[in-house]
Structure formats: structure tokens, C-alpha cells
Amino acid sequence: MPRRNRPGRRSDGGPPDRELGAATGWARAESGADGDWLVRTVPGSQATKFYRCPGCDHEIRPGTPHVVVWPADETGSVADRRHWHRACWDARARRRPHRRW
């Protein structure tokens, strides 16, 4: 009899586990010294606009995978979302956001 593969199935029979932040538009929570954040991964295939990364002040061009970050508390809104390069977001503790003039 062929084996059944059911990726993502939990052993307790609950709904499948999903990685938050994938192309589904979900976000995962991240905590750091700078607070609690919701982080959503944007795959290159869904990145269709130009953005400016606050970590390096360089453009995030269409087709470039990146992350969208906003505060996790209730005070965060759509206007508080920022698009970061993944590497810049991961290095934010060593490199503060800045703007070149």
C-alpha cells in the first residue's frame, strides 16, 4: 500500500502547522531590545514596488525578497509598517536606522 504524505500535519490531529510570515500574508512575532514587532516575509515574486530600507537607506527593488515590520502593540498601524532587507532587519541591534542626506 502506498504511503500517505501529509506535510504540516500535527501529531495531535490538529490543523496543519503553517509558518507565519510566508506568502499567506501572516506575520510572526519577534522580540528584541527595541521592543516587540510583527514581521512578515515578502517573497521576491510578490515584491512589486520600490521601497527604501530604513536600515541601510538603499532601495528595495521589485522582485527582491524582504520583510515588512510593524509594532506588535495596539498603537501600531498601517502607517507604521516599514520594509527592510532581511539582513538589515537582523542587524538592527548593531546598526540603527538612519537616513543619508
C-alpha positions as CSV (number, residue, x, y, z in Angstrom):
1,M,0.0,0.0,0.0
2,P,1.4,3.5,-0.9
3,R,2.5,5.8,1.9
4,R,0.4,8.9,2.6
5,N,2.4,12.1,3.0
6,R,0.6,14.9,4.8
7,P,3.1,17.7,5.2
8,G,2.4,20.0,8.1
9,R,0.1,17.6,9.9
10,R,0.4,17.8,13.7
11,S,0.8,14.6,15.7
12,D,-2.2,15.6,17.9
13,G,-4.5,15.6,14.9
14,G,-5.0,19.4,15.0
15,P,-4.9,21.7,11.9
16,P,-1.7,21.8,9.9
17,D,1.1,24.0,11.2
18,R,1.9,26.9,9.0
19,E,4.9,29.1,9.0
20,L,3.7,32.6,9.8
21,G,5.2,35.2,7.5
22,A,5.1,33.1,4.4
23,A,3.3,34.2,1.3
24,T,-0.1,33.9,3.1
25,G,0.3,37.4,4.5
26,W,0.6,36.3,8.1
27,A,3.1,37.7,10.5
28,R,5.2,36.2,13.2
29,A,6.1,38.0,16.4
30,E,9.7,38.9,17.2
31,S,11.1,40.5,20.3
32,G,14.3,42.4,20.7
33,A,15.9,45.1,22.8
34,D,14.0,47.6,20.7
35,G,10.6,46.1,21.5
36,D,8.1,43.6,20.2
37,W,7.4,43.5,16.4
38,L,5.3,41.7,13.9
39,V,7.4,40.6,10.9
40,R,6.0,39.4,7.6
41,T,8.2,37.9,4.9
42,V,7.6,39.1,1.4
43,P,8.9,36.7,-1.3
44,G,10.5,38.2,-4.4
45,S,7.6,37.1,-6.5
46,Q,5.2,39.3,-4.5
47,A,7.5,42.3,-4.2
48,T,6.2,44.6,-6.9
49,K,7.0,48.1,-5.7
50,F,10.1,50.1,-4.8
51,Y,10.7,50.7,-1.0
52,R,13.5,52.3,0.9
53,C,15.1,50.2,3.7
54,P,15.4,52.2,6.9
55,G,18.4,50.1,8.0
56,C,20.7,51.0,5.1
57,D,18.8,53.7,3.3
58,H,19.1,51.8,0.0
59,E,16.2,50.9,-2.3
60,I,14.4,47.5,-2.1
61,R,13.8,46.9,-5.8
62,P,10.8,45.0,-7.2
63,G,11.5,41.3,-7.1
64,T,13.7,41.5,-4.1
65,P,12.7,39.3,-1.1
66,H,12.4,41.4,2.1
67,V,10.4,41.8,5.3
68,V,7.7,44.1,6.4
69,V,7.8,45.1,10.1
70,W,5.4,47.0,12.4
71,P,5.0,47.4,16.2
72,A,3.3,44.5,17.9
73,D,1.3,46.6,20.3
74,E,-2.1,48.1,19.6
75,T,-0.5,51.5,18.8
76,G,1.0,50.3,15.6
77,S,-1.0,51.0,12.4
78,V,-0.6,50.6,8.7
79,A,1.3,53.8,8.6
80,D,3.9,52.3,11.0
81,R,4.9,49.5,8.6
82,R,8.4,49.5,7.3
83,H,10.0,47.4,4.5
84,W,13.5,46.2,5.4
85,H,16.1,44.0,3.8
86,R,16.2,40.8,5.8
87,A,20.0,41.3,6.6
88,C,19.4,44.9,7.7
89,W,16.5,43.8,10.0
90,D,18.6,41.1,11.5
91,A,21.5,43.6,12.1
92,R,19.3,46.3,13.6
93,A,20.8,45.9,17.1
94,R,24.3,46.7,15.6
95,R,23.1,49.3,13.1
96,R,20.4,51.8,13.9
97,P,18.0,53.1,11.2
98,H,19.3,56.2,9.5
99,R,18.7,58.4,6.6
100,R,21.5,59.6,4.3
101,W,21.3,63.3,3.2
